[in-house]
Amino acid sequence: EVVTVTAVPADGYELDKILVNGKEININVFAVTGNCTVTASFKAVENSDTTVTVNNTASEAGATITAPEGGWKEGENTFTVSAEKPCVVAVSYDGGLTYVRVTATATGTDGTYSFTADITAGTQVAVAVAGDTDGNGKINIIDCVQLKAATLGTRELSPLNKVTCDTDGNGRINIIDCVQLKAATLGTRELSW
């Protein structure tokens, strides 16, 4: 009698080998001539590269993003960002409908900042100049006007810009963010990473 064995691994696992009476077979169809024991063993799938979209609207400010050594993987990833101006790093897990700010975990002496974020397939990593409402890579009076309009409810900011314009990092856009952004455009205050 001919037997076909189908071994279906759980998520995160792959078939390692199939044993018939303790001997490994290389195919899943074999002839049976009597009683036999069939065993399938599985192994965890090693983290393979994960597709991550990197959105660097701060490239005008010289921002560069260095992916983790070995590429983006499912789970915790540490990467670096450097730029001439303070930037905001944020991640989106829902295709850009919402963003979450990622706080720098370390600062290098050369102006490079390290960030650690949990990455899943399809994650978007964004880098934008802090306070930049229009995505042109710089802050100016136009950004102040647009942020003020957003605080008054007469203009809607994009999900990413809601994070980049939260200059005090409290999770809300308000008049304090407007004052800090205006001071930054006048050169009397520097926005922080």
URTAHU-V9644 format. One record per pair of residues at least 4 apart in sequence whose ideal C-beta (glycine too) atoms are under 8 Angstrom apart, sorted by the first residue. I is the first residue (numbers start at 1). GAP is how many residues later the second one is. If there is no record, write none. Layout:
i = <I & I>
gap = <GAP & GAP>
This chain:
i = <1 & 1 & 2 & 2 & 2 & 2 & 3 & 3 & 3 & 3 & 3 & 4 & 4 & 5 & 5 & 5 & 5 & 5 & 5 & 6 & 7 & 7 & 7 & 7 & 7 & 9 & 9 & 9 & 9 & 10 & 12 & 12 & 13 & 13 & 13 & 13 & 14 & 14 & 14 & 15 & 15 & 15 & 16 & 16 & 16 & 17 & 17 & 17 & 18 & 18 & 18 & 18 & 18 & 18 & 18 & 19 & 19 & 19 & 19 & 19 & 19 & 19 & 19 & 20 & 20 & 20 & 20 & 20 & 21 & 21 & 22 & 22 & 25 & 32 & 47 & 47 & 47 & 48 & 49 & 49 & 49 & 50 & 50 & 50 & 50 & 50 & 50 & 50 & 50 & 51 & 51 & 51 & 52 & 52 & 52 & 52 & 52 & 52 & 52 & 53 & 53 & 53 & 53 & 54 & 54 & 54 & 54 & 54 & 54 & 55 & 55 & 55 & 55 & 55 & 56 & 56 & 56 & 56 & 56 & 57 & 57 & 57 & 57 & 57 & 57 & 57 & 57 & 58 & 58 & 58 & 58 & 58 & 58 & 58 & 58 & 58 & 58 & 59 & 59 & 59 & 60 & 60 & 60 & 60 & 61 & 61 & 61 & 61 & 61 & 61 & 61 & 62 & 62 & 62 & 62 & 63 & 63 & 63 & 63 & 63 & 63 & 63 & 63 & 64 & 64 & 64 & 65 & 65 & 65 & 65 & 65 & 66 & 66 & 66 & 66 & 67 & 67 & 67 & 68 & 68 & 68 & 68 & 68 & 72 & 72 & 72 & 73 & 73 & 74 & 74 & 74 & 75 & 75 & 76 & 76 & 76 & 76 & 77 & 77 & 77 & 77 & 78 & 78 & 78 & 78 & 79 & 79 & 79 & 79 & 80 & 80 & 80 & 80 & 80 & 81 & 81 & 81 & 81 & 81 & 81 & 82 & 82 & 82 & 82 & 82 & 83 & 83 & 83 & 83 & 85 & 85 & 85 & 85 & 86 & 86 & 86 & 86 & 86 & 86 & 87 & 87 & 87 & 87 & 87 & 88 & 88 & 88 & 88 & 88 & 88 & 88 & 88 & 89 & 89 & 89 & 89 & 89 & 89 & 89 & 89 & 89 & 89 & 90 & 90 & 90 & 90 & 90 & 90 & 90 & 90 & 90 & 90 & 91 & 91 & 91 & 91 & 91 & 91 & 91 & 91 & 91 & 92 & 92 & 92 & 92 & 92 & 92 & 92 & 92 & 92 & 92 & 93 & 93 & 93 & 93 & 94 & 95 & 95 & 96 & 96 & 96 & 97 & 98 & 99 & 99 & 99 & 99 & 99 & 99 & 100 & 101 & 101 & 101 & 102 & 102 & 102 & 103 & 104 & 104 & 104 & 104 & 105 & 105 & 105 & 106 & 106 & 107 & 107 & 107 & 107 & 108 & 108 & 108 & 113 & 117 & 117 & 119 & 119 & 126 & 128 & 128 & 128 & 128 & 128 & 129 & 129 & 129 & 129 & 130 & 130 & 130 & 130 & 130 & 130 & 130 & 131 & 131 & 131 & 131 & 131 & 131 & 131 & 131 & 131 & 131 & 131 & 132 & 132 & 132 & 132 & 132 & 132 & 132 & 132 & 133 & 133 & 133 & 133 & 133 & 133 & 133 & 133 & 133 & 134 & 134 & 134 & 135 & 135 & 139 & 139 & 139 & 139 & 139 & 140 & 140 & 141 & 141 & 142 & 143 & 143 & 143 & 143 & 144 & 144 & 144 & 144 & 144 & 145 & 146 & 146 & 146 & 147 & 147 & 147 & 147 & 147 & 147 & 147 & 148 & 148 & 149 & 149 & 150 & 150 & 150 & 150 & 150 & 150 & 151 & 151 & 151 & 151 & 151 & 157 & 157 & 157 & 157 & 158 & 159 & 160 & 161 & 162 & 162 & 165 & 165 & 165 & 166 & 166 & 166 & 166 & 166 & 167 & 167 & 167 & 167 & 167 & 167 & 168 & 168 & 168 & 169 & 170 & 170 & 173 & 174 & 175 & 176 & 177 & 178 & 179 & 180 & 180 & 180 & 181 & 181 & 182 & 183 & 183 & 184 & 184 & 184 & 184>
gap = <30 & 31 & 27 & 28 & 29 & 30 & 26 & 27 & 28 & 29 & 35 & 24 & 25 & 13 & 23 & 24 & 25 & 33 & 35 & 22 & 8 & 11 & 21 & 33 & 35 & 4 & 5 & 6 & 33 & 32 & 32 & 33 & 29 & 30 & 31 & 32 & 28 & 29 & 31 & 25 & 26 & 27 & 25 & 26 & 27 & 7 & 23 & 24 & 6 & 7 & 10 & 20 & 21 & 22 & 23 & 4 & 5 & 6 & 18 & 19 & 20 & 21 & 22 & 5 & 10 & 16 & 17 & 18 & 15 & 16 & 15 & 17 & 5 & 4 & 26 & 27 & 28 & 25 & 22 & 23 & 24 & 21 & 22 & 23 & 24 & 69 & 70 & 71 & 73 & 21 & 70 & 71 & 15 & 20 & 67 & 70 & 71 & 72 & 73 & 69 & 70 & 71 & 72 & 11 & 13 & 70 & 71 & 72 & 73 & 69 & 70 & 71 & 72 & 105 & 7 & 8 & 9 & 70 & 71 & 69 & 70 & 71 & 72 & 75 & 78 & 80 & 103 & 4 & 5 & 25 & 27 & 29 & 69 & 70 & 71 & 74 & 79 & 4 & 5 & 78 & 69 & 76 & 77 & 78 & 22 & 23 & 24 & 26 & 68 & 76 & 77 & 20 & 21 & 22 & 23 & 18 & 19 & 20 & 21 & 22 & 24 & 64 & 66 & 17 & 18 & 19 & 14 & 15 & 16 & 60 & 62 & 13 & 14 & 15 & 16 & 4 & 5 & 12 & 4 & 5 & 9 & 10 & 11 & 5 & 47 & 51 & 4 & 46 & 45 & 46 & 47 & 43 & 44 & 40 & 41 & 42 & 43 & 39 & 40 & 41 & 42 & 27 & 36 & 37 & 38 & 35 & 36 & 38 & 46 & 28 & 32 & 33 & 34 & 35 & 6 & 8 & 31 & 32 & 34 & 46 & 26 & 28 & 29 & 30 & 31 & 4 & 28 & 44 & 46 & 44 & 45 & 53 & 54 & 43 & 44 & 104 & 105 & 106 & 107 & 40 & 41 & 42 & 43 & 106 & 13 & 39 & 40 & 41 & 42 & 75 & 76 & 105 & 12 & 13 & 15 & 24 & 26 & 28 & 36 & 37 & 38 & 104 & 9 & 10 & 11 & 12 & 35 & 36 & 38 & 70 & 73 & 74 & 8 & 9 & 11 & 26 & 28 & 32 & 33 & 34 & 35 & 4 & 5 & 6 & 7 & 8 & 31 & 32 & 34 & 67 & 68 & 7 & 27 & 29 & 30 & 4 & 27 & 29 & 28 & 63 & 64 & 62 & 61 & 25 & 27 & 60 & 61 & 63 & 64 & 63 & 62 & 65 & 68 & 13 & 14 & 15 & 12 & 9 & 10 & 11 & 89 & 9 & 10 & 11 & 7 & 8 & 5 & 6 & 7 & 86 & 4 & 5 & 6 & 80 & 6 & 8 & 4 & 6 & 34 & 4 & 7 & 32 & 33 & 36 & 8 & 9 & 10 & 35 & 9 & 34 & 37 & 54 & 61 & 62 & 63 & 8 & 12 & 16 & 33 & 34 & 36 & 49 & 50 & 53 & 54 & 60 & 4 & 5 & 6 & 7 & 11 & 29 & 32 & 33 & 9 & 10 & 13 & 14 & 17 & 24 & 28 & 31 & 32 & 8 & 9 & 12 & 23 & 26 & 4 & 42 & 45 & 46 & 52 & 4 & 45 & 4 & 44 & 4 & 4 & 22 & 38 & 42 & 4 & 34 & 37 & 38 & 41 & 4 & 4 & 9 & 11 & 4 & 10 & 18 & 26 & 30 & 31 & 34 & 4 & 30 & 5 & 6 & 4 & 5 & 6 & 7 & 15 & 23 & 22 & 23 & 24 & 26 & 27 & 4 & 5 & 8 & 16 & 4 & 4 & 4 & 4 & 4 & 11 & 8 & 12 & 16 & 4 & 5 & 6 & 7 & 11 & 9 & 10 & 13 & 14 & 17 & 24 & 8 & 9 & 12 & 23 & 4 & 6 & 4 & 4 & 4 & 4 & 4 & 4 & 4 & 4 & 9 & 11 & 4 & 10 & 4 & 5 & 6 & 4 & 5 & 6 & 7>
